[in-house]
Amino acid sequence: MDLSLSDEQQAVRAAVREWVAAVVTPDAMRNDREERFPQEALDGLRQTGFVGMSIGQQYGGGGADPLTYCLFIEELGRGDANVRSIMSVHLGLVAGSIQRWGTEAQKDDWLPRMATGQVLGCFGLTEPDHGSNPAALRATAEARPGGGWRLNGRKVFITNGSIAGVALVMARTGGPGAKGISAFLVPTDRSGFTANPIHGKLGLRSCDTAELVLDDVEVGPDALLGQEGEGLKVALSALDDGRMSIAASCAGVGQAALEAMIGYAGSREQFGKAIAGHQLVQQMIADSAVDVDASRLLTWAVADLKARGERYSLAASKAKLFATEASVRVANACIQVHGGYGYVEDYPAAKYLRDARVTTLYEGTSQIQQLLIGRALTGVSAF
Ligand SMILES: Cc1cc2nc3c(=O)[nH]c(=O)nc-3n(C[C@H](O)[C@H](O)[C@H](O)COP(=O)(O)OP(=O)(O)OC[C@H]3O[C@@H](n4cnc5c(N)ncnc54)[C@H](O)[C@@H]3O)c2cc1C
């Protein structure tokens, strides 16, 4: 197995890294403190064309292969997990689903606008009473007599919910269970569609998270993504990509935290020498470095399987489980190395921990990943 990056992959990573350092990182802490949306970063993603990174070139996107996409996401995560989350949902969950499941007409309709960032996507699966078990979701899509669908229901914790132009919404079209669910591409300007922003999050404080209310939202027959009854399949396949993306981001957050702790440990002196010279501080740095490398390698393994057309759900769960828990460990070690200074907002350590923390919760909690991995290995479902 060759782990070297192609010239093109290196060039994309270098370009994104340079842009993130210039545009994203400088505002990240202020945006976090003020719960301020990173508008300049989003504008920049549009101007540079990064906003369409993994969308097919025939639709005006960058056509990035899975590993290049992961490098892009890692660099964004390293700069600001808020900006990264906007892109993971837009590209990984929504544009990716349209590319995989859409008709030619749906692709022609949405992807060119998503490639320029004129339209952003959000992904509406979670409901107030159904998070880890989406097969029980209750939002409904009723067939209208003249054709098309009428949607009703509530979705919560939806990233990009108030800024998206298209919402990929999973709703019930048939009986109970997974096979009664279908997926819809809902234009968010439809009458009856409301997004209520959610404030007061522990982390990811500057990106948009919203509750979606669908109150008799009418869409045409062309809104159905995939076949009727395939909605959970659409959602779960999107989450495979989402989990790869979150793992990549966690490698980025971990890398940033690692660099911060190395930098601080080299300059802070206690007992007459830099704290980097104390063995127990080096232990925290060494363990963190291993966590970051392992996160990255597990992520690259997912990207490799995907690029070769192999199944990657299990690998994506493993990468997500490890990298998310590792990023929390590394960010926590970053605070520890900074001592009391890690606990205040003058340094980024606390933000890294708060931003990392949500990753063990969304797109399948760590417990759900353990159950998925356990089921794949034993053949027995423990859900
Ligand atoms: C900032 C943020 C952004 C989000 N963005 C989106 C988004 O864009 N789109 C979207 O659809 N959703 C989004 N979510 C929702 C997220 O995916 C859910 O919060 C997550 O799936 C968990 O669901 P829940 O919160 O209802 O927790 P619950 O499902 O109620 O779980 C609570 C606890 O019980 C555990 N648990 C549940 N079932 C089992 C079981 N069978 N075995 C063992 N343990 C179990 C869980 O692991 C967890 O520890 C977001 C959430 C947050 C916080």
PDBQT file of the ligand as one rigid body, heavy atoms in Angstrom, charges set to zero:
ROOT
HETATM    1  C1  LIG A 401     -24.244  20.282  17.027  1.00  0.00    +0.000 C 
HETATM    2  C2  LIG A 401     -25.064  19.157  16.453  1.00  0.00    +0.000 A 
HETATM    3  C3  LIG A 401     -25.246  19.086  15.084  1.00  0.00    +0.000 A 
HETATM    4  C4  LIG A 401     -26.048  18.072  14.532  1.00  0.00    +0.000 A 
HETATM    5  N1  LIG A 401     -26.279  18.066  13.177  1.00  0.00    +0.000 NA
HETATM    6  C5  LIG A 401     -27.217  17.189  12.680  1.00  0.00    +0.000 A 
HETATM    7  C6  LIG A 401     -27.613  17.278  11.298  1.00  0.00    +0.000 A 
HETATM    8  O1  LIG A 401     -27.105  18.101  10.530  1.00  0.00    +0.000 OA
HETATM    9  N2  LIG A 401     -28.589  16.450  10.858  1.00  0.00    +0.000 N 
HETATM   10  C7  LIG A 401     -29.192  15.523  11.684  1.00  0.00    +0.000 A 
HETATM   11  O2  LIG A 401     -30.078  14.805  11.219  1.00  0.00    +0.000 OA
HETATM   12  N3  LIG A 401     -28.816  15.409  12.990  1.00  0.00    +0.000 NA
HETATM   13  C8  LIG A 401     -27.854  16.235  13.500  1.00  0.00    +0.000 A 
HETATM   14  N4  LIG A 401     -27.495  16.140  14.831  1.00  0.00    +0.000 N 
HETATM   15  C9  LIG A 401     -28.165  15.175  15.690  1.00  0.00    +0.000 C 
HETATM   16  C10 LIG A 401     -27.282  14.011  16.108  1.00  0.00    +0.000 C 
HETATM   17  O3  LIG A 401     -26.997  13.181  15.009  1.00  0.00    +0.000 OA
HETATM   18  C11 LIG A 401     -28.000  13.278  17.258  1.00  0.00    +0.000 C 
HETATM   19  O4  LIG A 401     -27.928  14.135  18.383  1.00  0.00    +0.000 OA
HETATM   20  C12 LIG A 401     -27.394  11.925  17.533  1.00  0.00    +0.000 C 
HETATM   21  O5  LIG A 401     -27.718  11.033  16.502  1.00  0.00    +0.000 OA
HETATM   22  C13 LIG A 401     -27.848  11.315  18.862  1.00  0.00    +0.000 C 
HETATM   23  O6  LIG A 401     -29.241  11.351  18.978  1.00  0.00    +0.000 OA
HETATM   24  P1  LIG A 401     -29.911  11.935  20.308  1.00  0.00    +0.000 P 
HETATM   25  O7  LIG A 401     -29.280  13.260  20.571  1.00  0.00    +0.000 OA
HETATM   26  O8  LIG A 401     -31.370  11.876  20.137  1.00  0.00    +0.000 OA
HETATM   27  O9  LIG A 401     -29.436  10.952  21.457  1.00  0.00    +0.000 OA
HETATM   28  P2  LIG A 401     -30.124   9.571  21.885  1.00  0.00    +0.000 P 
HETATM   29  O10 LIG A 401     -30.355   8.732  20.686  1.00  0.00    +0.000 OA
HETATM   30  O11 LIG A 401     -31.285   9.858  22.750  1.00  0.00    +0.000 OA
HETATM   31  O12 LIG A 401     -28.961   8.903  22.743  1.00  0.00    +0.000 OA
HETATM   32  C14 LIG A 401     -28.704   9.274  24.093  1.00  0.00    +0.000 C 
HETATM   33  C15 LIG A 401     -27.645   8.319  24.637  1.00  0.00    +0.000 C 
HETATM   34  O13 LIG A 401     -28.128   6.964  24.606  1.00  0.00    +0.000 OA
HETATM   35  C16 LIG A 401     -27.214   6.150  23.906  1.00  0.00    +0.000 C 
HETATM   36  N5  LIG A 401     -27.929   5.112  23.174  1.00  0.00    +0.000 N 
HETATM   37  C17 LIG A 401     -29.021   5.244  22.384  1.00  0.00    +0.000 A 
HETATM   38  N6  LIG A 401     -29.387   4.070  21.884  1.00  0.00    +0.000 NA
HETATM   39  C18 LIG A 401     -28.494   3.154  22.337  1.00  0.00    +0.000 A 
HETATM   40  C19 LIG A 401     -28.332   1.740  22.174  1.00  0.00    +0.000 A 
HETATM   41  N7  LIG A 401     -29.125   1.016  21.388  1.00  0.00    +0.000 N 
HETATM   42  N8  LIG A 401     -27.299   1.151  22.822  1.00  0.00    +0.000 NA
HETATM   43  C20 LIG A 401     -26.451   1.866  23.597  1.00  0.00    +0.000 A 
HETATM   44  N9  LIG A 401     -26.565   3.186  23.788  1.00  0.00    +0.000 NA
HETATM   45  C21 LIG A 401     -27.572   3.821  23.167  1.00  0.00    +0.000 A 
HETATM   46  C22 LIG A 401     -26.476   7.089  22.951  1.00  0.00    +0.000 C 
HETATM   47  O14 LIG A 401     -25.214   6.565  22.566  1.00  0.00    +0.000 OA
HETATM   48  C23 LIG A 401     -26.347   8.326  23.840  1.00  0.00    +0.000 C 
HETATM   49  O15 LIG A 401     -25.262   8.172  24.697  1.00  0.00    +0.000 OA
HETATM   50  C24 LIG A 401     -26.637  17.109  15.382  1.00  0.00    +0.000 A 
HETATM   51  C25 LIG A 401     -26.409  17.169  16.765  1.00  0.00    +0.000 A 
HETATM   52  C26 LIG A 401     -25.653  18.171  17.307  1.00  0.00    +0.000 A 
HETATM   53  C27 LIG A 401     -25.468  18.217  18.793  1.00  0.00    +0.000 C 
ENDROOT
TORSDOF 0
